Amino acid sequence: MVTTMVYGRIERDARGALSVTARNLAAARHALYWWVLLSGFAEPLLYLLSIGVGVGRLIGDVPLADGRMVTYAQFVAPAMLAASGMNGALAETVMNFYGKLKFMKLYDATLATPVTPMQLSGGELLWAMIRGGFYCAAFLTVMVALGLTAPLWALAAFPAAMLVGFAFGGLGMALSTLLRSWQDFDYVNVAQFGLFLFSGTFAPPSGYPLVARVLVEATPLYHGVALVRGLCTGSPQWGLVWHAVYLAALAAGGLWLASRRLGKLLLT
């Protein structure tokens, strides 16, 4: 009896979340949305070609965590992949989520149906992962075409990159419920760009001073970069499990906080 009730609850939650995702998919039929989607993929690709390939010719080889030497393009490309997952997830769960919450009043109507705040958050997070998954798949295709990773390692890195998007999607939704106005997006953009620059993206954290290194290694994108880089370069180690656990915990925490805040803002 208890098992039946648990499975019934899981099924109801899944249906509610998928209904939210289906609504977003129907709304994304307009051509303008897909141009916006493509623009989010272009930024990390341009960084890869300009810095990873262009500047990389001046830098030469760099060491990985296991001591192996790789080209600078091979070092930077996995970081750009992780950044793609972050950018795609945050684009959906910060600006778009905030607009639906504060201006479109979409969630007021949604929560008037049997959909719960947790189902709503889960459906929006699933949609963010679909967008992040598009970025990651396209970027991995480019990496394989340029010889920056092997096809099998690219397949292994794809779920890791999706986990990065999952983590930042949960974090982005939680942040969106705390934003006071559009001006607060400036703080989000600065923090996002800071993570992009200083998360082991362009240089190994071991080259930073001790205090800066500790701060870098505490950031979520650092864990995403380390996880994806370890797989893309064929360097699986037990330490990658810690990075995955960190990202999964961040995603779960963000999802929980977002659902609680939505319930407080719209149901009380």
Backbone as a ProteinNet text record, in pm:
[ID]
protein_1_A
[PRIMARY]
MVTTMVYGRIERDARGALSVTARNLAAARHALYWWVLLSGFAEPLLYLLSIGVGVGRLIGDVPLADGRMVTYAQFVAPAMLAASGMNGALAETVMNFYGKLKFMKLYDATLATPVTPMQLSGGELLWAMIRGGFYCAAFLTVMVALGLTAPLWALAAFPAAMLVGFAFGGLGMALSTLLRSWQDFDYVNVAQFGLFLFSGTFAPPSGYPLVARVLVEATPLYHGVALVRGLCTGSPQWGLVWHAVYLAALAAGGLWLASRRLGKLLLT
[TERTIARY]
81.8	0	86.3	188.8	277.1	351.8	397.9	470.4	381.9	255.9	162.1	140	129.2	109.6	231.8	350.4	473.5	482.5	455.4	461.4	355.4	238	132.8	173.4	240.3	286.8	393.7	485.2	590.4	529.6	429.5	364.9	293.6	223.1	154.1	253.2	363.3	464.2	526	551.2	610.9	515.7	386.6	289.7	278.3	277.7	269.8	390.6	510.3	632.2	636.6	596.2	599.4	497.9	387.5	290.1	349.2	429.7	495.9	598.5	675.1	773	705.2	591.4	518.6	467.6	426	381.3	496.6	617	733.7	770.8	758.2	789.8	693.5	565	466.4	493.9	537.6	564.8	692.3	778.5	907.4	898.7	778.7	763.9	800.9	804.8	834.2	980.9	1005.1	1141.2	1235.7	1182.9	1268.2	1335.3	1264.6	1322.5	1443.5	1435.6	1545.7	1667.4	1646.4	1761.2	1829.4	1749.7	1806.3	1882.6	1827	1892.4	2028.9	2035.6	2161.9	2265	2219.7	2313.7	2384.5	2315.9	2379.2	2488.8	2479.8	2583	2703.4	2680.7	2788.2	2896.8	2859.2	2958.2	3071.5	3042.9	3156	3232.7	3164.8	3235.1	3336.5	3299.4	3392.3	3510.8	3483.4	3593.6	3688	3632.1	3715.9	3805.1	3748.2	3825.1	3927.3	3891.4	3982.9	4091.7	4052.3	4149.1	4206.7	4117.7	4166.2	4255	4213.5	4290.8	4389.8	4343.6	4431.3	4541.4	4504.8	4605	4680.1	4610.5	4674.5	4800.5	4810.1	4931.9	5051.9	5026.9	5135.2	5170.8	5074.7	5096.1	5159.9	5117	5170	5090.8	5157.4	5090.9	5079.3	4974.9	4952.8	4927.5	4955.6	4938.3	4795.3	4751.5	4625.2	4649.2	4541.9	4554.2	4636.4	4635.6	4711	4853.4	4894.5	5031.1	5049.6	4951.2	4963.2	4959.4	5025.7	5029	4932.8	4854.6	4763.2	4778.5	4728.7	4732.1	4638.8	4663.7	4580.6	4435.7	4415.4	4278.9	4206.8	4277.2	4217	4188.7	4267.7	4247.2	4126.6	4112.2	4007.5	3872.1	3870.5	3744.5	3646.9	3689.8	3593.8	3536.8	3617.5	3567.6	3460.3	3479.3	3377.1	3249.6	3265.1	3149.3	3071.5	3142.9	3076.9	3011	3077.2	3020	2894.6	2890.9	2771.3	2653	2677.5	2571.1	2523.2	2617.9	2581.6	2501.1	2547.9	2481.3	2338.8	2322.9	2190.7	2092.7	2139.5	2051.6	2014.7	2113.3	2085.9	1999.3	2015.4	1932.4	1785.1	1753.9	1614.8	1564.4	1647.2	1597.4	1616.7	1684.2	1697.1	1606.5	1643.2	1565.8	1426.5	1418.5	1287.8	1198	1255.6	1179	1127.9	1212.9	1173.6	1061.5	1071.8	967.4	833.1	833.9	709.7	651.9	742	697.8	645	716.6	685.2	598.1	611.4	545.3	434.7	462	359.7	255.4	292.9	204.7	160.2	247.8	214.9	201.6	287.1	286.5	167.2	110.4	-13.4	-122.4	-132.5	-232.9	-199	-70	-29.4	-60.9	-32.6	-55.2	-202.6	-287.5	-432	-486	-402.1	-435.2	-379.5	-398.6	-342	-189	-119.3	26.9	76.4	172.6	229	355.4	402.5	527.7	646.6	655.9	767.1	755.5	634.3	615.8	647.1	604.9	635.1	785.1	856.4	1002.3	1069.4	1022	1080.4	1059.1	939.9	913.3	997.9	1015.2	1100.2	1246.8	1289.2	1427.3	1450	1351.7	1363	1374	1296.3	1303.8	1440.5	1493.3	1626.6	1731.8	1715.7	1811.3	1802.6	1681.6	1668	1746.8	1734.4	1811.1	1960	2000.2	2141	2192	2107.3	2147.7	2173.5	2093.6	2116.8	2254.5	2286.8	2418	2530.8	2516.2	2623.4	2644.2	2534.7	2547.3	2613.3	2572.3	2631.2	2779	2813	2952.9	3040.1	2988.8	3064.8	3088.3	2991.7	3009.1	3124.3	3131.9	3241.5	3375.1	3377.4	3501.7	3551.4	3460.5	3500.2	3549.3	3480.3	3520.2	3658.9	3693.7	3825.4	3932.5	3894.8	3991.5	4031.2	3944.7	3976.6	3933.2	3857.5	3820.1	3781.3	3785.5	3746.4	3594.7	3532.7	3386.8	3333.6	3400.9	3352.5	3361.6	3469.4	3479.8	3378.6	3343.7	3239.8	3105.6	3076.1	2952.2	2952	3068.7	3077.7	3064.8	3113.4	3110.7	2973	2888.3	2758.3	2672.6	2653.8	2574.9	2640.6	2773.6	2841.3	2809.7	2810.6	2775.8	2629.5	2543.1	2402.1	2386.7	2470	2466.4	2505.1	2599.7	2635.3	2514	2443.1	2323.2	2215.5	2202.3	2104.6	2134.3	2262.3	2302.1	2275.2	2315.4	2295.3	2148.7	2073.1	1931	1861.2	1893.5	1836.7	1879.6	2006.8	2057.7	1991.1	1973.6	1914.2	1769.8	1692.5	1553.1	1545	1629.5	1630.2	1665.4	1764.4	1801.8	1688.4	1617.1	1509.6	1400.3	1373.6	1269.4	1314.1	1444	1497.8	1522.9	1519.2	1545.5	1432.4	1470.8	1371.6	1326.1	1413.5	1379.4	1476.4	1453.2	1541.2	1684.1	1700.8	1834.9	1921.6	1859.9	1937.2	2004.8	1962.6	2028.2	2173.7	2204.1	2343.5	2433.7	2387.1	2465.5	2482.5	2374.5	2380.9	2479.5	2474.9	2564.9	2710.7	2738.1	2876.1	2924.7	2839.2	2877.5	2898.1	2811.3	2823.1	2951.6	2984.3	3106.4	3230.1	3222.6	3333.5	3358	3251.2	3265.9	3328.9	3285	3337.6	3488.4	3536.3	3678.2	3765.7	3713.1	3797.9	3747.7	3724.2	3684.3	3773.8	3900.6	3990.4	3962.6	3897	3854.9	3972.9	4055.3	4165.2	4302.3	4308.6	4437.1	4412.5	4504.9	4487.7	4481.8	4392.1	4383.6	4511.5	4596.9	4722.5	4813.6	4788.3	4869.8	4827.3	4713.6	4665.3	4728	4732.1	4770.9	4675.5	4719.1	4645.1	4501.8	4484.8	4349.6	4260.9	4313.6	4236.7	4204.8	4299.6	4275.8	4163.2	4159.8	4052.6	3917.2	3912.1	3786.6	3743.2	3838.4	3806.9	3750.3	3814.4	3774.1	3644.9	3592.3	3462	3347.1	3377.2	3271.2	3209.5	3081.9	3016.8	3070.4	3105.2	3154.7	3289.7	3372.5	3499.4	3474.9	3377.5	3347.7	3295.8	3216.1	3169.5	3282.9	3372.9	3487.3	3576.4	3604.1	3691	3629.2	3497.6	3429.3	3430.7	3393.4	3386.3	3525.8	3622.2	3758.5	3818.4	3791.8	3844.5	3793.3	3668.2	3610.9	3651.3	3648.4	3683.3	3828.1	3915.5	4057.8	4094.1	3994.3	4021.9	4098.4	4065.4	4134.3	4035.3	3960.1	3864.5	3936.6	3901.1	3959.1	3846.9	3874	3772.6	3734.1	3825.5	3794	3678.2	3652.4	3540.8	3406.5	3401.3	3276.9	3239.5	3339.7	3312.9	3255.2	3309	3256.2	3110.3	3079.7	2942.5	2847.9	2891.9	2808.3	2781.8	2883.6	2868	2761.3	2769.2	2675.3	2533.6	2521.6	2389.1	2326.9	2407.5	2356.2	2312.7	2388.3	2351.4	2219.7	2201.4	2077	1958.4	1974.4	1865.6	1832.1	1934.7	1912	1842.9	1884.7	1822.2	1677.1	1649.2	1512.5	1422.7	1472.5	1394.8	1367.2	1469.7	1451.6	1356.6	1369	1280.8	1135.2	1108.9	970.9	916	998.6	953.6	922.8	1009.9	988.2	865.9	844.4	726.3	598.8	598.6	483.1	457.1	566.1	552.7	506	555.2	522	380.7	337.9	215.4	98.4	125.8	18.5	-15	52.4	24.4	-19.1
-119.9	0	126.6	126.9	242.7	260.8	147.8	154.2	209.4	166.8	215.4	365.5	413.4	556	635.7	581.6	650.7	660.4	547.6	548.4	641.2	644.1	734.3	879.5	912.2	1049.3	1086.5	995.4	1021.4	1042.8	960.7	973.5	1107.2	1150.4	1280.3	1395.4	1387.3	1492.8	1498.8	1380.6	1376.3	1435.2	1401.9	1456.8	1608	1656.3	1800.9	1872.6	1818.5	1880.9	1877.6	1764.8	1753.1	1845.3	1872.8	1966.7	2106.8	2145.5	2276.2	2279.5	2172.4	2164.8	2169	2098.2	2096.6	2235.2	2313.7	2450.5	2533.3	2519.6	2594.3	2551.4	2422.3	2373	2430.1	2437.7	2495.5	2643.8	2714	2857.3	2884.2	2783.7	2802.2	2777.2	2769.2	2741.5	2860.7	2979.7	3099.7	3100	3145.9	3146	3234.6	3344.4	3436.5	3367.2	3277	3206.9	3123.8	3061.5	2975.5	3057.2	3180.8	3268.3	3304.6	3329.2	3356.3	3234.6	3116.1	2992.4	2978	3005	2992.4	3093.9	3212.6	3315.2	3271.6	3197.6	3151.5	3049	2975.9	2878.9	2947.5	3061.2	3125.7	3181.5	3235.8	3302.4	3209.8	3092.9	3006.8	2952.3	2934.2	2887.3	2991	3118.2	3224.1	3232.5	3214.6	3212.4	3096.4	2981.6	2864.7	2890.9	2945.4	2966.9	3078.5	3183.4	3296.8	3273.2	3223.2	3204.8	3063.4	2963.9	2826.1	2789.8	2827.8	2793.5	2904.3	3029.8	3140	3168.3	3206.8	3234.9	3107.7	2992.4	2866.2	2836.6	2888.9	2868.4	2938.3	3043	3113.8	3050.1	2981.6	2925.4	2788.1	2705.4	2569.9	2474.9	2373.1	2271.5	2316.4	2265	2294.2	2162.6	2157.5	2032.2	2013.3	1887.9	1851.2	1817	1786.3	1753.8	1627.4	1533.8	1409	1420.6	1540.3	1561.8	1548.9	1495.2	1484.3	1622	1636.1	1761.4	1752.2	1857.8	1865.6	2002.6	2016.2	2146.4	2242.4	2370.7	2468.9	2462.5	2433.3	2420.4	2304	2191	2077.8	2110.2	2198.5	2239.5	2332.5	2425.7	2526.8	2473.6	2387.3	2342.5	2282.6	2193.1	2141	2249.6	2350.8	2462.3	2540.1	2558.2	2624.3	2540.5	2409.4	2320.6	2337.2	2338.9	2360.2	2496.6	2598	2732.2	2736.2	2656	2648.6	2596.5	2491.1	2438.2	2541.2	2615.3	2720.3	2830.9	2878.5	2989.5	2953.6	2832.9	2791.5	2780.2	2721.6	2703.2	2836.9	2924.8	3053.4	3143	3134.6	3215.7	3182.9	3055.3	3015.6	3041.6	3014.1	3014	3145.9	3240.9	3372.1	3471.7	3515.5	3619.8	3570.7	3456.5	3407.8	3370.5	3304.8	3265.2	3389.1	3489.1	3611.4	3682.8	3688.3	3752	3681.8	3550.2	3475.1	3495.9	3508.3	3520.9	3660.3	3764.3	3900	3978.4	3952.9	4040	3967.3	3847.9	3773	3713.1	3699.3	3639	3498.4	3431.9	3298.4	3197.5	3211	3111.9	3127.1	3245.7	3261.9	3173.7	3175.7	3093.7	2945.8	2912.8	2772.5	2710.1	2783.3	2729.9	2731.2	2791.2	2781.3	2647	2572.4	2437.2	2338.5	2207.8	2110.3	2106.3	2182	2184.2	2248.2	2184.3	2233.7	2314.8	2393.5	2467.5	2378.9	2261.4	2170.9	2119	2085.9	2041.1	2152.4	2274.6	2390.1	2411	2406.6	2424.5	2312.3	2189.1	2076.2	2085.4	2130.2	2144.8	2252.9	2364.1	2471.2	2427.6	2351.7	2303.5	2204.9	2120	2025.8	2100.9	2207.2	2286.9	2353.9	2403.9	2464.2	2361.4	2238	2133.3	2098.3	2107.5	2082.6	2186.9	2314	2420.2	2399.1	2369	2343.2	2222.2	2120.1	2000.1	2028.4	2119.7	2159.7	2224	2316.3	2381	2278.5	2189.8	2093.3	1997.3	1947.3	1854.7	1922.3	2045.8	2117.3	2144.8	2183.5	2215.8	2090.8	1979.4	1854.4	1810.6	1835	1802.1	1881.9	2009.1	2093.9	2043.1	2006.3	1956.7	1830.6	1738.5	1615.3	1647.8	1739.3	1775.9	1839.7	1914.8	1980	1889.4	1768.9	1676.1	1709.5	1779.4	1820.2	1716.9	1618.8	1507.3	1390.9	1269.6	1150.6	1132.3	1071	1054.2	983.5	878.7	805.7	890.9	966.8	1056.6	1170	1209	1310.6	1258.6	1131.8	1071.7	1066.6	1039.2	1034.7	1174.3	1275.5	1411.9	1476.2	1426	1489.2	1488.9	1374.6	1380.6	1465.9	1473	1559.9	1705.6	1743.9	1880.9	1910.1	1810.6	1827.4	1848.2	1780.2	1798.6	1941	1998.2	2139	2228.1	2204.5	2281.5	2260.2	2138.3	2106.4	2186	2191.1	2263.5	2412.6	2470.8	2614.4	2647.5	2552.9	2575.2	2586.7	2495.3	2504.4	2631.6	2666.1	2789	2912	2912.7	3027.1	3049.4	2942.5	2957.7	3013.1	2962.8	3013	3161.9	3202.6	3344.2	3430.2	3377.4	3454.4	3490.8	3403.4	3432.3	3536.1	3567.9	3665.7	3801.4	3809.5	3935.2	4034.5	4161.8	4265.2	4341.1	4356.6	4429.9	4388.3	4442.1	4409.7	4458.2	4562.1	4613.5	4509.6	4417.7	4314.9	4218.8	4219.3	4132.1	4173.5	4298.9	4342.1	4263.3	4239.7	4161.7	4017.4	3962.4	3825.4	3816	3913.7	3911.4	3923.2	4009	4023.6	3893.8	3833.1	3707.2	3597.3	3590.4	3489.1	3506.7	3631.3	3655.6	3628.6	3661.8	3631.3	3481.8	3404	3258.1	3209.5	3266.5	3225.4	3248	3358.9	3392.6	3321	3299.4	3254.9	3125.3	3024.8	2893.5	2783.7	2816.2	2721.4	2711	2813.1	2810	2825.3	2925.4	2955.6	2924.7	2894.2	2863.3	2768.3	2677.3	2586.3	2665.1	2630.5	2702.5	2696.3	2598.2	2586.5	2706.8	2784.2	2901.4	3025.2	3017.9	3132.4	3134.9	3250.7	3254	3168.4	3129.3	3032.1	3076.2	3201	3248.1	3247.6	3297.7	3299.6	3158.3	3066.5	2927.7	2865	2890.4	2836.2	2890.3	3019.6	3079.4	3020.4	3003.6	2947.5	2806.5	2724.9	2585.5	2568.4	2677.6	2671.2	2707.9	2757.7	2802.5	2684.5	2693.5	2581.3	2555.8	2660.2	2635.5	2565.4	2591.5	2519.6	2369.2	2327.6	2184	2130.1	2212.2	2170.1	2157.8	2255.3	2251.5	2131.5	2107.6	1995.5	1862	1848.3	1723.6	1701.4	1802.9	1788.3	1773.8	1848.8	1840.2	1701.3	1644.7	1511.9	1406.8	1420.3	1322.7	1351.1	1476.8	1510.5	1476.2	1487.3	1458.4	1313.7	1232.2	1091	1070.4	1150.7	1140.3	1115.2	1003.9	977.5	941.3	1008.8	982.7	983.5	927.2	922.4	1062.2	1157.4	1293.5	1353.4	1299.5	1350.2	1322.2	1217.9	1186.3	1300.7	1358.4	1470.1	1588.9	1616.3	1726.3	1700.6	1575.9	1541.7	1554.4	1511.4	1521.4	1667.7	1750.7	1894.5	1954.6	1924.2	1981.2	1928.5	1798.8	1741.7	1803.7	1825.7	1888.4	2032.2	2103.4	2241.3	2243.8	2150.4	2144.4	2114	2015.7	1979.4	2093.8	2159.1	2271.1	2387.3	2417.6	2525.8	2495.8	2370.9	2330.8	2340.9	2295.2	2301.2	2446.2	2531.6	2671	2742.4	2715.5	2779.8	2742.2	2614.1	2571.5	2631.3	2640.1	2701	2849.4	2918.7	3061.8	3086.7	3002.8	3018	3000.7	2900.1	2879.5	2997.9	3056.1	3171.3	3295.9	3315.4	3434.9	3429.8	3311.5	3301.9	3232.7	3161.3	3086.6	3138.3	3244.9	3299	3443.7
0	0	0	88.3	95.3	-36.1	-93.3	-220.1	-331.4	-333.4	-434.2	-421.3	-296.2	-273.5	-317.7	-291	-330.4	-482.3	-550.5	-696.8	-755.1	-691.3	-737.1	-723.4	-612.4	-591.3	-693.5	-720.5	-819	-957.4	-990	-1121.2	-1133.9	-1027.1	-1031.5	-1045.1	-969.2	-977.5	-1116.7	-1175.6	-1309.2	-1412.5	-1401.8	-1496.9	-1484.1	-1360.4	-1339.9	-1395.9	-1371.4	-1422.5	-1574.7	-1633.6	-1779.4	-1845.3	-1777	-1834	-1842.5	-1743.1	-1747.1	-1860.7	-1874.8	-1982.7	-2119.5	-2132.3	-2259.2	-2295.4	-2195.4	-2221.7	-2278.3	-2219.5	-2268.4	-2410.1	-2436.9	-2571.1	-2673.6	-2637.9	-2729.8	-2752.8	-2648.8	-2662	-2740	-2756.2	-2824.1	-2973.9	-3027.5	-3170.9	-3257	-3198	-3276.2	-3319.9	-3441.5	-3497.5	-3417	-3360.2	-3286	-3168.1	-3102.2	-2987.6	-3030.6	-3146.4	-3190.2	-3231.3	-3277.1	-3301.4	-3170.3	-3067.2	-2934.2	-2884.7	-2908.7	-2867.3	-2934.5	-3063.2	-3135.9	-3088.6	-3049.8	-3004.5	-2876.9	-2790.6	-2667.7	-2692.8	-2803.4	-2838.2	-2900.6	-2967.1	-3042.7	-2951.1	-2833.6	-2747.9	-2704.9	-2641	-2603	-2722.3	-2835.9	-2955.3	-3001.7	-2998.9	-3038.7	-2943	-2811.9	-2715.5	-2743.8	-2778.1	-2806.8	-2927	-3032.9	-3155.3	-3139.5	-3065	-3052.6	-2948.8	-2833	-2723.7	-2724.6	-2728.9	-2723.5	-2839.8	-2960.5	-3080.8	-3114.8	-3117.1	-3156.7	-3056.9	-2934.7	-2830.6	-2792.5	-2804.5	-2768.9	-2846.7	-2967.6	-3047	-2983.5	-2907	-2840	-2705.5	-2644.5	-2510	-2514.7	-2606.9	-2612.9	-2525.3	-2473.3	-2392.7	-2246.7	-2179.9	-2037.9	-1965.1	-1833.7	-1760.3	-1710.8	-1707.5	-1643.8	-1497.4	-1426.5	-1284.3	-1261.7	-1358.2	-1343.1	-1395.6	-1438	-1484.8	-1634.3	-1705.7	-1850.8	-1915.7	-2029	-2102.9	-2221.2	-2240	-2354.1	-2417.8	-2538.2	-2602.6	-2528.4	-2545.5	-2475.3	-2522.9	-2651.2	-2702	-2634.8	-2615	-2545.1	-2398.8	-2340.6	-2202.3	-2189.5	-2283.4	-2274.5	-2320.9	-2420.5	-2479.9	-2377.7	-2287.1	-2189	-2097.6	-2067.7	-1986	-2061.5	-2192.2	-2272.1	-2278.6	-2280.1	-2277.8	-2147.5	-2035.7	-1906.4	-1900.7	-1958	-1961.3	-2048.1	-2154.9	-2238.5	-2158.1	-2078.3	-1993.8	-1892.9	-1833.9	-1738.5	-1805.9	-1921.1	-1988.7	-2030.6	-2086	-2130.2	-2015.4	-1904.6	-1789.1	-1725.5	-1707.9	-1643.6	-1731.7	-1862.9	-1951.8	-1933.9	-1913.1	-1895.7	-1754.4	-1655.8	-1518.2	-1445.1	-1506	-1442	-1513.6	-1632.9	-1700.1	-1739.1	-1808.6	-1853.7	-1736.1	-1637.6	-1519.6	-1446	-1432.7	-1362.7	-1437.6	-1569.9	-1648.8	-1633.5	-1633.4	-1615.9	-1476.1	-1378.4	-1240.2	-1209.7	-1249	-1205.2	-1302.5	-1433	-1529.9	-1608.1	-1654.8	-1726.4	-1631.2	-1504	-1403.1	-1444.4	-1517.8	-1567	-1453.3	-1353.2	-1246.2	-1153.4	-1144.8	-1068.5	-1127	-1260.6	-1327.4	-1317.4	-1328.4	-1323.8	-1188.5	-1081.2	-947.9	-908.4	-991.8	-970.6	-1019.7	-1092.1	-1137.3	-1034.3	-1055.7	-960.8	-955.5	-1040.5	-1039.1	-909.7	-843.6	-718.3	-745.6	-647.6	-668.2	-703.4	-641.9	-673.9	-816.4	-860.9	-998.9	-1097.6	-1062.4	-1146.7	-1158.8	-1047	-1049.3	-1126.4	-1105.7	-1177.2	-1326.7	-1368.6	-1511.2	-1575.3	-1505.2	-1558	-1562.6	-1463.1	-1462.4	-1576.5	-1601.6	-1713.8	-1846.1	-1861.4	-1984	-1997.3	-1885.9	-1888.9	-1929	-1884.7	-1919.9	-2067.7	-2124.5	-2268.6	-2347	-2305.5	-2372.1	-2350	-2225.4	-2197.8	-2273.5	-2288.2	-2361.1	-2507.9	-2566	-2705.4	-2719.6	-2628.8	-2633.5	-2620	-2523.9	-2495.9	-2612.4	-2671.2	-2783.2	-2903.4	-2931.6	-3044.6	-3020.7	-2899.1	-2869	-2872.8	-2822.3	-2827.3	-2970.7	-3056.8	-3198.5	-3258.2	-3222.4	-3269.9	-3214.8	-3087.9	-3027.3	-3097	-3126.1	-3195.1	-3336.2	-3404.2	-3540.4	-3543.7	-3437.2	-3430.9	-3371	-3333.1	-3275.5	-3132.8	-3059.2	-2922.5	-2819	-2859.6	-2773.3	-2862.2	-2805.7	-2880.7	-2872.9	-2973.4	-2972.5	-2848.3	-2802	-2684.5	-2558.4	-2545.6	-2429.8	-2439.9	-2560.9	-2577.3	-2526.8	-2555	-2503.9	-2351.4	-2293.4	-2146.8	-2087	-2159.8	-2106.9	-2118.1	-2208.9	-2228.3	-2101.3	-2033.5	-1908.7	-1801.3	-1800.9	-1703.8	-1731.5	-1860.4	-1895.9	-1864	-1882	-1845.5	-1695.2	-1617.1	-1472.2	-1435	-1507.6	-1485.4	-1510.1	-1620.8	-1649.4	-1544.3	-1496.3	-1392.1	-1266.1	-1228.6	-1107.1	-1121	-1233.5	-1251	-1277.2	-1330.3	-1346.5	-1212	-1119.3	-985.3	-913.9	-927.8	-866.3	-926.9	-1058.5	-1125.5	-1084.3	-1071.6	-1028.4	-887	-798.9	-661.5	-659.2	-738.1	-744.1	-798.8	-898.3	-960.4	-861.2	-766.5	-667.7	-566	-564.9	-469.9	-534.2	-667.8	-736.2	-711.6	-696.4	-665.8	-789.9	-888.3	-1009.9	-1119.5	-1241.5	-1353.1	-1328.6	-1247.6	-1219.6	-1149.6	-1078.4	-1008.6	-1104.7	-1230.4	-1327.9	-1350.9	-1324.6	-1337.2	-1243.2	-1120.3	-1025.7	-1073.5	-1128.4	-1179.6	-1295.4	-1385.8	-1502	-1460.3	-1362.5	-1314.3	-1251.2	-1169	-1104.5	-1208.4	-1308.7	-1412.9	-1493.1	-1527.6	-1604.8	-1519.1	-1389.3	-1300.1	-1290.6	-1280.6	-1279	-1409	-1518.6	-1648.3	-1658.6	-1603.4	-1614.2	-1512.6	-1391	-1280.3	-1218.1	-1300.4	-1249.5	-1305.9	-1325.1	-1389.1	-1537.3	-1592	-1732	-1826.7	-1803	-1893.6	-1835.9	-1707.1	-1643.4	-1527.4	-1498	-1384.1	-1253.2	-1161.7	-1033.7	-952.5	-979.1	-905.1	-927.5	-1033.3	-1059.3	-982.9	-911.5	-835	-696.1	-631.5	-489.6	-406.8	-287	-206.2	-179.9	-135.6	-102.3	-226.1	-337.4	-461.1	-507.7	-489.2	-530.5	-449.7	-319.9	-235.2	-280.6	-311.4	-357.1	-491.4	-581.5	-712.6	-698.4	-615.5	-602.5	-524.2	-469.8	-401.4	-494.1	-614.4	-704.2	-778.9	-812	-880.3	-1020.4	-1095.2	-1229.9	-1227.2	-1124.7	-1114.5	-1110.1	-1029.4	-1018.6	-1151.5	-1221.8	-1352.6	-1453.2	-1453.3	-1544.6	-1515.2	-1388	-1350.8	-1391.5	-1371.7	-1408	-1558	-1633.6	-1779.2	-1839.5	-1787.4	-1840	-1815.7	-1698.3	-1669	-1766.2	-1809.6	-1902	-2046.4	-2086	-2224.6	-2258.3	-2160	-2184.1	-2151.7	-2119.9	-2090.8	-1962.8	-1858.5	-1729.9	-1615.9	-1622	-1513.7	-1383.6	-1276.9	-1145	-1041.9	-924.9	-820.5	-774	-789.8	-750	-828.6	-947.5	-1027	-960.6	-878.6	-807.7	-713.8	-646.5	-556.3	-632.8	-750.6	-830.7	-869.6	-905.7	-943.1	-825	-707.2	-587.2	-553.2	-563.3	-537	-628.2	-756.8	-852.5	-829.8	-799.2	-773.2	-649	-545.5	-422.7	-449.9	-532.2	-566.5	-642.2	-735	-810.7	-720	-632.1	-541.9	-446.9	-393.8	-303.4	-372.2	-494.9	-569.3	-603.1	-642.3	-674.4	-551.7	-438.4	-314.2	-273.8	-279	-239.5	-334.1	-464.5	-561.1	-537	-510.7	-486.6	-358.5	-256.2	-130.6	-150	-221.9	-244	-331.9	-431.7	-516.9	-435.1	-347.3	-262.4	-170.2	-118.9	-30	-103.8	-226.1	-301.4	-363.3	-403.7	-482.2	-413	-305.4	-240.3	-102	-56.3	76.1	65
[MASK]
++++++++++++++++++++++++++++++++++++++++++++++++++++++++++++++++++++++++++++++++++++++++++++++++++++++++++++++++++++++++++++++++++++++++++++++++++++++++++++++++++++++++++++++++++++++++++++++++++++++++++++++++++++++++++++++++++++++++++++++++++++++++++++++++++++++++++++

